[in-house]
Amino acid sequence: MFAITGITGQVGRQLAGRLLAAGLPVRAVVRDAAKGEAWRARGCEVALAEMHDAAGLTEAFRGATAVFVLLPPVFDPSPDFDETRRHIAALAEALSAARPARVVALSTIGAQAAEPNLLSKLGVMEEVLGGLDLPVTFLRAAWFIENLAWDVAPARETGLMASYLQPLDRPVAMVATADVAEAAAELLQDDWAGQRVVDLEGPSRLAPVNLAAALASALRRDVRAEAVPRESWEARFRRDGMRNPGPRMRMLDGFNEGWIDFNAATSRKGRTTLEEVVRKLVGKVMGDVA
C-alpha cells in the first residue's frame, strides 16, 4: 500500500495516477471527504487526516509499505515557520508510530541553503524527518516550470512577462511536475537504508528569456521578459496581501545570486521539456477563457 499525502495537488495527483496505472494499491490521504470520493472511484483507499493531526496521520499511514510526504504550501509564512513546524512535528510522530517500510518526502532546491529564506522550512523538514529511524529519501525538486501558469494570461493580454528571476538571461534549474511525479513513483518502489537526498531538475536549465520565448511560441504573439526592480518587490508583495514577504524575497535573491542551486553534474535529470509544459498551460488558460 502506498499512502499519498497532497494527492489533490499537481505532483500528488500525477504520482497517484502513475501508481494506479502500474496496478499498485494507493491510499489517498485527504482533508476533505468529498475530494476523497473521486479517488475512491478510481480504486484508492481513502483516509481522512489533517496535516497537523498526528493521530489521524498515524492511522492514515498504518499498514502502508511506503508513504509520500508533501507539506502544504505556505507562501506567506509566520516569521518562525510555525505553521509548517506543526505539520512537520505531526508527520514525524505519525511516521514513528506507523513505521512504514520507506518514506519519500518532497523537498526542494534550496532546502540546504545556509541563508534563511522561504525554502528553509523544507530544511527543517529534512532535519526532523532525517532523525527518524526509517529509510527516508528527500526528493529535492528544482523550481517548478508550472509556476509559469501565473504569467500566461498577462503575457497573452500585454505581451509582457514580469520576472523576479534576474538577470533575464541567467539559466536556473527548473523541472516539470510530471518529472517530479515520475521520480517519486520510482523512489517509492525502491529499497534503501538510512537517509538520502536526490536532486531533480529538468533536461536543461532555463532563463526568463527562454520562458518568454516559449510563451510567445504557444500564444502566437510577441512576449518579452521584463525584470521587476528589486526595490519594488516588498511593496508589490504587500499589495498582493502578503504580511511577511521577507522570506520570499530572500528566496528570489538566492536564485538570482546563485546560493540556491544544484550541482548540475550530479543532479538527476527529468525528460519533460519547457515547450511541453507551456503548451498545456496555455491550452488550459485559453480553454478557461473560452
N, C-alpha and C positions, 0 to 999 in steps of 0.2 A: 504494500500500500504506500502510495506517495501522497503525503499531505502538503497541500499548496496554499500558502498564505498569499494575499494580494492577487487572487485569481481573477478578479474583475478588472485589473489593470492591463496595460499593454503587454508587459512581459509575462505576467502570470497567466493571462488568457492564452497566449500563444504556447507557453510551456505546457499547460494542461492539455491543449489540443494535440501537441506532439505526443505526449504520453498516452493519451487515449487512442490516437491513431496507431500506436505501436501495440495496442491491446493490453496496456498496463493499467492497474487499478489506481484511481485517483480519488482523493478525499478533498473536497473544496472547503476551505476554511473561510467563512464569510461572517460579516457582522449582521447582514440583512437577510432574513429568511427568504424574502421574495426574490432576491438576486440568486440565492442558492438553488431555487427551483429550476432555473434554466440549466444549471449544471447537473442537477439530478436527472433531468430529461435526457441529458447526454450520457448518462450512465455512471455519474460520480456518486460517491457517498457525500453527504453534506454535514458539516459540523459548524455550529454557531459559536463564535467566540470573539470578544473584543480584544484588541491587541494589548490592552493594559490588564486583562483578566487572566492571571496566571492559572487559576483553577480551570477556567474554560479552555484555555490553550492546552493544558495538560491532557484533558480529555480528547481534544481535537487531535493531538499528536500520539496518543496512546495506541500502540499496536502498529504504528507506521514503520516501514522499513527505512524511509528517508523523508526528510522534511525540507521544504524550500521556504526560506525566511526572506520576506520582503517588508521592510519597515514602511509604515505610512509616510508619504512625503510631507515635510513641514518646511515651507519656503519662507515663512516669516517666524522664525523661532524665538522663544524667550532667550535672554542672554546666556543662560546656562544650559540650554537644550533640555529643559526639564521635561517637556512632553515626550521627547524621544527617549530620554533616560528611563522614564516609567515603562515604556514599551519594551526596552531592552531588558530591564530587570524582570518583567513578567515573562518574556521569552526565555531568559536564562533559567528561571525557576521551572518553567514548564518543560523545557528540554531536559533538564537534570532529572525531573521526575519521570517523564515518559521514556527517556533513553532510546530514541530511535537509533538504528544502526549507523546512520550518517546524516549530516546536515550540510546543505548548501545555502549560504547566505549571500544575497545580492548586496555587494558593497560598491565602491566607486573609485575611479581615479581620484587622487587627492586625499583619500582616507588616511594615507600615511604622511601627509604634509605636516611639517613642523609648525608652520604658520596657522593660527586659528582662522577658520573660515566656515562657510555653510556646510562643507563636506566633512568637517571634523566630527560631526555626530556619527558618521559611519566608522570613523576611527574608534570612537567609544564602543560601538557595537563589536568591532573586531577585538578590542581589548577584553571585553566582558565575555563574549562567546568563545573567544580563544582560550579562556581559562577553564572551559568545561572539559570534563573527562570523556570526550566524544570526538569522533572524526568530524572535523568541520572544514569545509572549503569556503573561502571568501572569494567570490567572483567579482573582481573589481572591473566594472564596465566603464568605458570611456563616455564622453559627452554624447547623449542620445541625438542622433540625426533628427528624430521626430520632434525635438524641441523647435524645429523649423516650422511646425504647424502654426505657431503664433504669427509667423511672418507672411503666410500665404495670402491672406486677404489684403493686408496693406500693400504688398507687392503688386497684387492684381489691380488695386484701385489707384495706386500712386506711382508705381514703378520704382519705389524705394524700399530697401530692406535695412532697417536700423540695426546696427551691430554694436554690441558691448564687447565682443571679441575684437581685439586690435593688436597690432596693425592688421589692416584688412587682407593683406597677402600672407599672413603668418599661418601656416598649417597647424591644426590642432588634432589630437587623437579623438575620433568620433566613431560611433558604432550604431548600427540599426538594432531596434529591439528584437527583430526576428533572429539576429545572430546571438543576442543575449539568451533568448529562449532556447535556441538550439544548443548552445554551450551548457546551459543549466540542465537540460534534459540528459545530455551525455554525462555530466558530472554526477547527477543524482543516481545514475546506474553504475557508477564507477566504485572501485574498492580502494581505500587508502587508510592509513593510520595517522593519528595526530591532526595537526592543523596545517593548512597550506593556503597559498594565495595564487589565484590565476588572474592575470591581467588580460583584458579583452578589448581590442579595438577593431575597426573596420579594415577593409583591404587597402585603403590608402588614407593618408591624413588630408584634412580638408581645411581650407581657409575661407573666411567670409566671402571672398570674391568667387570661390567655387560654388558656394551655396547660392549666391545671387545668379550665377550663370545657369545653374540647374533650374532655378525658379523661372528664369527668362525662357528657357527652352520649353518647360512644361506649360507655362502660361501663354507662350507665343507673343511675348511683348518684351520690350527692354526693361531690365531690372538692374538697379545699381545699388551696391552696398554702400552704406553711409555710416561712418563711425559716430557713436554717441559720445560727446565730450565727457571725460571722466568727472569734471567738476559739476556736471548736471545730474549725475546718477542719483544722488541721495534725494534731491527734490523730486525727480521723476518717480522714484520708487515710493516715496511717501505719498505722492499724489495718487498713486495706484492703490493706496491703502496699507502699505507696509508700515509697521511700527518699529521694526528693528532691522533696517536694511544693511547694517554693517557687515554681518556675515556673508550676505550675498555679494556685496561689493568686494570683499576680500577674496571670495572665490573667483570672481572675474579677474581680479588682479593676479591671482595665482596662475590662471591660464595665460594671461597676457604677458606676465613677467617670466613665465617658464618654470615656476616652482611647483606647479601642478602638472604632472606629465607622467608618461610611462617610458620605460626603456624599450624602444621600438624593436631592438634586436631580440628581445626575449618575450614580448607580449604575444599572446595568441591572436590570430587574425580571422575575422569573420569574412563572409563572402558577399553580403548584400551591398550593392553599390548605392551611392548617393542618388543617382538618377532613378533607381527603382523606388526608393522611399519617397522622393519628391513627386513622382507620377501618382503614387497612391494618395499622398497628402492633398495634392491639387485636385485629384478626382473627387475626393471626399468633400472638399470645400466647395467646389463647383457644383457638386450634386446637392449640397445643403442649400446653396444659393438658388439653384433651380427649383 
